[in-house]
Amino acid sequence: MESRKVSRRKFLASAVGLVAAPYFIPSTVLGKDGGVAPSNRLAMVHIGVGGQGSYHLNIQSKRKDIQIVGVCDVDRRHMDKAADTLKEAYGSTDGIQFVQDFRELAGFKDKFDAALIATPDHAHAITTLEMLRHGKDCYTEKPLTRTIAEGRAISDAVKRYGRVLQTGSHERSNKKSRYVADVVRNGYLGKIEKIEVTMPVTSHKPIAPQKPTEPPAELDYDLWLGPAPYKPYFYSDETSFYYKGKHYERCHFWFRYQLDYATGEMSDRGAHILDLVQMILDKDTSGPVEISATGKQNDDSEFDTFMKYEFALKYDNGVVVSGNSEGDDSNRGLKIYGENGWINVHIHGCDLTASDPKLLNIEFKPSDSTVGRVLSHHDNFYDAVRNRSDTVANAETGHRTASVCHIATIAMELGRPLKWDPVAERFIGDEDANRYLHYGYRSPWTL
């Protein structure tokens, strides 16, 4: 593998750490040049700035009501790109801390209000809990956690420390999806008969077992693994047929297709689609009670999440949510069937179609109970931090949605139907299944 030189800028940033640089603030923070005064700006750190994290960083760096004061990533190459983004936005990176280990941010805690966490799934819990324990509000990417026990720990910690959390299942902030929730909850679709979910897997192919490769110098691979079982790093010269130019490797983008770190499409897009199922059925603090699922994994591949699957989730109100991996991007979403017709919600963007166009233009009565509307998923989080209010995808909601994704995957892994108690959050009469609620963290990590 081609060697990668560590940039002098990032080498110095890493060596200086959290204390040596004086805290300079760009003029925009002081209310000059059309900026917002410090008292109205949220100081934030970003943990994980590759992939989706870079998207969040780019958006927030352009907002006048947000000041990014810290960047953390296990890969210095990601921090290099983040520094370029912030320099373009602020004119300078003076006063912005760049660190590889999120735990170092504890020494910087008086300098920021909230953290945006966009690490791989298996690191969501350890990073989010660290921030919550130090009194920070969190925007944590979806799915909220890799295991059900992690989700319960985060939800409890939010209450214990009086923090605000937004899960990154942003489709529920779309005004169209919230409209559908109002239609269903107020009975305009009649009694709900069933929901059909389509979550096609289109983004990768099997990759044969790879020979171990030395991690690049810029990557702290041991920290990237975190609590997950140790496996050697690999980097393949082969590039993805779907994501052009992306090389297959153990970490970064491809984590989502390895069960040690994620559950593939079930939690990747499921944390959007099944999240809307939960919202529309008014089950944000609950979940299904019966689960059956079958799935097929790749044979002899580094990627072991389920590529082909079908599942059925039965709720206590009798509604069955059935799903499969067939189709392509054009039919990804959910279709709600009621006595009065059906509505289809496409993911992403929540474009709506219906059996009758009138179902898409209902004028709600003053007596109807509605879920409300928000400006955006990010804005909802910022407002909640400032007002100490709740978010639309709070910790309990994010935990419950992730749990739905995980119990379906567990049913696939065990190859048998399961019964779930959403109050106790345990499988009924099946201790083998309950062993999947969490896994033993690699030392020295603990939940």
N, C-alpha and C positions, 0 to 999 in steps of 0.2 A: 504494500500500500504506500502511496506517495506520502512523504513526511509533510507535516503541516507546521509551519513556524508560528510561534506565539508572538503576536504583535507587541511591540514595545509599550504601546499605550495600555493594553490590557495587563501586561506583566507588571507595569508600575501600579495600575489600579488594584491588582490583586495583592501586591506587596504592601501597598499603603494601607489597605483594609479600611476600617471604619472610623479611624480617629485622627489620622494625620492631616487630611485636607481641611482647610478652613471652610466654613459654611457660607459660601457666596450664593446670593439669590438673584436671578435675572430681574431686570427692571420691570418686566411685565407682572411679576409677583407683587410688586409694590404698588400696583394700581396705575402705573404709567403706560404709555403707548397703547391705550385702549384695553389694558388688562383689568383684572378684578383684584380688589384689595385682599390682603392676606387673610383677613377674618372670614372671608367668604370662599376661600379656596381650600379644597381638600388636598392634603399632602398624601401621596400614595407611593407604595413600592410595588414593583412587578416581580413576581417569582415565577420564572419560566417564560422566556421571551422568544422561543422558537415556535414556528407554526402558528397556532391560534393565539399564542401569547404575543407574537409580533403584530398581529391584527389589532389586539386590544391596545397595545402600546402606541401604535400609529394613531388610533382614534383618540385616545386620551391625551396624547401630546399636543393635539390641535385644540383642545378645549381650554378656554380661558378660566374656567372655574376649577380646574384640576392642575396640580403641580406634581410631577413625578420627581421624587427625591431619591429613589433607590431602585436598583436593578439587580436581580439575582438569577443566575443560571449556572448549571453545572458545566456548561460548555462556553468557553470564553469566545468562541466564534459567534455565538448568538449575542453575547454582550457587545461585541464589536459592532454588529449591525444595529443593536439597540442604541449604542452611543451615537452612531451616525444619524439615526432617526431623531434623537433628542437634541443633537447639535443643530440639526436643520430647524427644529421647532423652536428651540430656546436661544440659539446663537452660541451656546456654550454648554459644556457639561460640568462646569464648576459647581461644586457642592452636591453633585449627584453621586451616590455611593454605588460601586460595582463590586459585588461579591459572588463567590461560587456557592457558598454554604448558607442556606436560609437561616440557620441558627445564629449566624453572626448578626442578623438584623436585630436581635434582642438588645444588643448594645447601642442600637440606633433608634430605639423605640420611641424616644421623646420627640423625634423629628417627623413622624408620620402618623396619619390617622387610620389608614386602611391599607389592605393588601389585595392585589388582584393576582390570583393563583391560577396558572395555566400550565402546571406540570403534567406529566403523564398520570393516568388514573391512580396507579398504585402509590403515588406520592401525595395525592390530594389530602389524605387524612393527616399524615405527619406534619405537613406544612400548615394546613388550616388550624389544627389544634395548637401548634406552636404560636401562631399569630393570636388566636383567641385567648390563650393563657397570658399573653402579654398585653391584653386589652385592646386588640385591634379588630376592626370590622373587616369582613372578608367578602370578596366576590370570587367564588371558586367555580372553576369550569365544571361542566357536566361530563360524565355522571359524577355526582358528588363524591362517591367513594368506590373503591374496588370491592369491598365486602359489606355485608349488612351490619356487622358489629361496628365497623368504622363509622357508618352513617349514624347509628344510635349514639356513639360517643360524641360525634360532632354536634348533633342536635341537642344533646344534654349540655354540652359545653357552652353553646350559644346562650342557653337559659342561665347557666351557672354564672357566666361572666357578664351577662347583660349586653351581649354584642348583637350586631346586625350582620346577617349573611344573605347573600343572593347566590343561588345556584345558576350556572350559565345556560339553563334550558330556555333560551331566549324566545322560542316560538310562542310560549304562553303569554308573552307581552304583546304579541301581534293583535291588533284590534279585530282582525277577522276571526282568529281562534277564540278570542274572548266573546265575540258575538255568538259563535256556535255554542259555547258554554251556556250563554244566556238563553238561547233557543231551546236547548235540551233541558236545562234545569227548570225552566218555566213551563215545560210541557207542550211547547208548540210543535214538537215532532211526535207527540203522543208517547205512549209507552215504548221505551227503547227495547228493541228485540235483539239486536246483536251489533257488534262493531267488527269490521274487517280491517286488518292492518297489513300493509305491504312494506317490507323492509328488504329490498334486494341488496345482495352483496355484489358489488361491481368493481371494487377498487384494488384487488390484488389476485395473484395466482400463487399456487404452491411454490415454495423455494426449498430445494434440497438441503439437507443438513450441511452446514458450512464449517470450514476449519476455523479454529480460533484465530483472531487477528489482534494485534497489539492496538489498544485504544489510542487515538490521537492525543498528543500531549495536552491539547487544550481542554480535553474532556475528563472530568473527574468521574470515571465510570463506576467506581465503587459507590459514590454518593448517588449517582443516577439509579443504581440498583436499589439503594435504600433498604427497606425491610424485605424486599423480594428475595427468593432463593438465588444463590449465586449461579450464574451461567456465564461462560466466557463471551467476551465481545466478539462480534464478527462484522465485517464490512465486505459486501459483495460488489464486484465490478458490474454486475448485471443491473440494469435499470428497469423500473416499473413500466409495464405496458400502458398503465392507466394514468399514473402520475409521471409524466415524461420528465426524465432527468433525475428522478429520485432514486438513489442507490439503496438497495436493500441492506439493512443493518439490524443489529439487535435492538438498538434504542431509537430515540427520536420518533419520527412519524410512524414507524412500523411497530411500535409498542402495542398499538391497539389490536393487533392480530395475534398476540401471544397471551395465553391465559394467565401467566404469572403476573401480568401487568394490566390486563383489560379483558373484555369479553366480546371483542369484535363488533359487528353491526348491532348485536343485541343491546349493548350499552352505548354505542357510539351514536347511532341515529335513534335507537330506542329511547334514549334519554330526552329526545324531542317528541317522538311520536307517542310513546307510552305515557309520557308526561302529559300530553294533551288528553289522552284517555282518562287519566286520573283527574284532571281538572274538569273535563266535561261531565264526568260521572259524579263529581263532587266527592271524590275519594282521596283528597290530598293528605288526609291523616290516617289512611287505611290502605287497603290493597285487596287483591283477589284472595279467595279462600280455597280454590282448587286449581291445580296446574297440571297440564299434561304437555309434553314437548318431546320432539325427537330431532336429532341433528346429526349431520355428517361432517367430520373433520377431514382435513387433508391427510393423506397417507404419507408418512415419512417426510414431514416438512417442518421447517423452523416455525411456521405459523400454524398454531394448533387451535385457534378459535373455530367456532362452527361456521362452515361456509354455506351449507344448505340446512334449512330447518323449517319446522312448522310447530306452532304452539297454540294452546287454548287456555285462556285465563277466565275462570268463572268467579264472579263477584257475588256477594251475599244477597244482592237484589235480583239475582237470576241472570243478569246480562253476561253473555259469553263474548270475550274478545279473542278472535282467532287471527293468527298471523302466519306469514310465510316469507321466504326469501326469493320468491319468483319475481320476474319482471326486470325493469331497469329504472333509471332515475325518473322517467316520465310518469310512473304510477306509484311512486313512493308516497305514503301517507296513510290516512285512516278514513273509513267510510262508516258513518253512523246510520243505522237503519231503525226507523220507528214506525208506528202505526200510520203516520201521515206522510211517509216518504223517507228519503235519505239525503244526507249532506256529505260530500267528500271534501276533506281538507288535505291539500297537497303540501308536502314538505320538500323543499324549503320555501318560505314565503307565504304559506297559508292561502294560496289561491283556492277559491271555493266554487264547487259546482253542486247542483241539487236536482232532485227529481222534478221539482217544481220551482221556477224562478222566484215565486212568491216567498219561499222559505228563506231567501237571501235578502229580503227587504221587509222584515217584520218590524213594526213600530211597537216597542215595548210599552206596557201600561205603567202608570205610576206605582201600582201595587206589585209589579214584578220585582223580584230580587235579582240584581245584576252584579257581575263580578267587577265592574268598573273598567276604566281604560287608563293606560299609562302612556307617557310620551315615548319611552323606549325602555329597554331592559336595563341599560346603563343608567339612564336618568332615574329610574325607579330606585336603583341602589343608592345613587348620590343623595336623592331626596330623603331616603330612609336613614342614611347616616346623619344627615343634618338635623332631621326632625326626630330621630330616635323612634322611628316607626317601623312597621313590618314591611317586608318585600313581597313581591308576588310569587317568588320561588324561594321561600325561606328554607331554613335548614331542615325542618321536618318534612316539608314538601319535597325537597331534593332527595332526602334520605328515602322517602317512601317510593319515589319514582325509581331511584337506583335499585331499591329492593325488588321491584317488579322485574326489572331487567335481570337481576341476579338469580331470582328464584326460577325463572324460566331457563336460564343457563344451567342451574343446578339440576333441574329435571332432565335436561339433555344429557348431562354428564352421568347421571345415575341410570338413565334409560327407563324411568318408570314414573307414573303419576304421583303427585304429592298433594298433601293437604296442608294449608298454611293458616296459622292463627295470627291475624294482623294486630291483635292486641298484645299478646305475649311475644310476638315476632319470633316464633319458632315453628318448625314443621311438626305436625301432630303425629305422634306415635312412630317417629322415624329418626332415631338418633344418628344413623349414618348420614342422613341429609343435614341434620343440625351441625355436623362437623364442618360443613361447608360455609357456615355463617361467618367464619373467620379463618385465618391460617396463622401458623406460628411465624412471627417476625424473625428475620435474621438478626442476630446479635450485632450491635448493642441496641437495636431499635425496640421500642415498646409502644403499645397503643395508649 
